Amino acid sequence: MINSNQEYDVIIIGAGPAGALAASLLVQNHLRVLVIEKQTFPRFSIGESLLPQSMVYLEQAKLLSAVEASADELGFQYKNGAIFNSSEQDSIFDFSQKLSEGPAYTYQVKRAEFDQLLAQKAQEFGADFAFGYTVKSIEFTPEPILTISHPKDDELKLHSKFVLDASGFARVLPRLLDLDLPSDFPVRSSVFAHISDNINNSSFDRNKILIGSHPQAQDVWYWLIPFADGTASIGCVAKPQFFDDIRNTEALDSDNALLLHCIQQNKRFGALLSEAEIIRPAQQLTGYSSNVKQLYGDHYALLGNAGEFLDPIFSSGVTIAFKSASLASDCLLKQFNHTPVCWEREFSQPLKAGVETFKAFVHSWYQGQLQQIIQFEEAPQNVREMICSVLAGYAWDEQNPYNQNTQRRLNALGELCAS
């Protein structure tokens, strides 16, 4: 049970990667932290392919050793790169060939087990967790007072000095404080499932995520994220009308049938997954991209997807979540130590710098330009190393020219590839 008389230094809404990482960092520095989570763990989530940059933040929070120690038991798949398939041609990016310093590997994880592991470690470090509670309202007096509810309990009022919203797609504070803005991206939809992949092709590299392009529609793509136990996550991303047209034309009566039909449109995916069996029913998620008016305010800040979610194409979600949690934790530790903090300069601006790099990559992908760049094997080696660094999540590396004026550089490179 939650002690409503306890005043916390920080209340975190959401026990996913951003919430667990922030909680771990803060309690190890002697702050009193409560994490409120609407769901019970373990629970399913997509976003299973991590990026090497994430390992830096896991190590910072003393969570990396637990992830690596549990990798085999929990089916986490070692990941060292990405394969992009277009017109039956593969372009391989090995993360060891990146420009940026830092880890060149990570894992592909089942998020139910991964998120639960991080939450358990945060609890061991000393954070309090309350599962099954919903945040109903928040008021500032000026410090935050949260009203929360549980199906089996009365409403409670909780006091804290600061609130971090790590609620992901639930976007609790943007909803309660009217912070939502339309996304820069058009509405897209994803259909996804877990499968027993039954891949018999010995040349298939399970250590890399496979991204496939549609043979005609440049804004439609597929993912295959292998896990270590012979299962995998698969998905297709497109505008909702694309899926609606297929349902009507092919008279498909389920998301499973829709996903399997879509996967067959890419020959590489169709051949690899000819014996695949769906073990977790397909789901469709629409309109996930989001934005906000501001990332912080008096006594609160937004982490990860609660602030802005771009697109799943480059698996940037967890990395951005971790980065935001790391930056916010640094600011809070200064603040609680009575050191002046500028949240704009020390949190919002540095976070947005990397997000803008990823955003430019996403825009370029859907315009078809980045797809050409990725498949352009004649690109100078140092340029491929710079692109590889961003694909590995190092979007905040100031030594990489492609993290500054990203759109302009991609346009120039795209013109070179097209010539």
Sequence and secondary structure as in RCSB ss.txt:
>XXXX:A:sequence
MINSNQEYDVIIIGAGPAGALAASLLVQNHLRVLVIEKQTFPRFSIGESLLPQSMVYLEQAKLLSAVEASADELG
FQYKNGAIFNSSEQDSIFDFSQKLSEGPAYTYQVKRAEFDQLLAQKAQEFGADFAFGYTVKSIEFTPEPILTISH
PKDDELKLHSKFVLDASGFARVLPRLLDLDLPSDFPVRSSVFAHISDNINNSSFDRNKILIGSHPQAQDVWYWLI
PFADGTASIGCVAKPQFFDDIRNTEALDSDNALLLHCIQQNKRFGALLSEAEIIRPAQQLTGYSSNVKQLYGDHY
ALLGNAGEFLDPIFSSGVTIAFKSASLASDCLLKQFNHTPVCWEREFSQPLKAGVETFKAFVHSWYQGQLQQIIQ
FEEAPQNVREMICSVLAGYAWDEQNPYNQNTQRRLNALGELCAS
>XXXX:A:secstr
   TT EEEEEEE  SHHHHHHHHHHHTTT  EEEEESS SS   S  B  THHHHHHHHTT HHHHHHHHHHHT
 EEE EEEEEETTEEEEEEGGG SS S   EEE  HHHHHHHHHHHHHHHT EEEET EEEEEEESSSEEEEEEE
TTEEEEEEEEEEEEE  GGG HHHHHTT EE  SS   EEEEEEEE     TT  TTEEEEEE SS TT EEEEE
E TTSEEEEEEEE HHHHHHHHHHHT  SHHHHHHHHHTTSHHHHHHTTT EEEEEEEEEE   BEES SEETTE
EE GGGT B  GGG  HHHHHHHHHHHHHHHHHHHHTT    HIIIIIHHHHHHHHHHHHHHHHHHTTHHHHHHH
 TTS HHHHHHHHHHHTT TT TT GGGSSHHHHHHHHHHHHH 
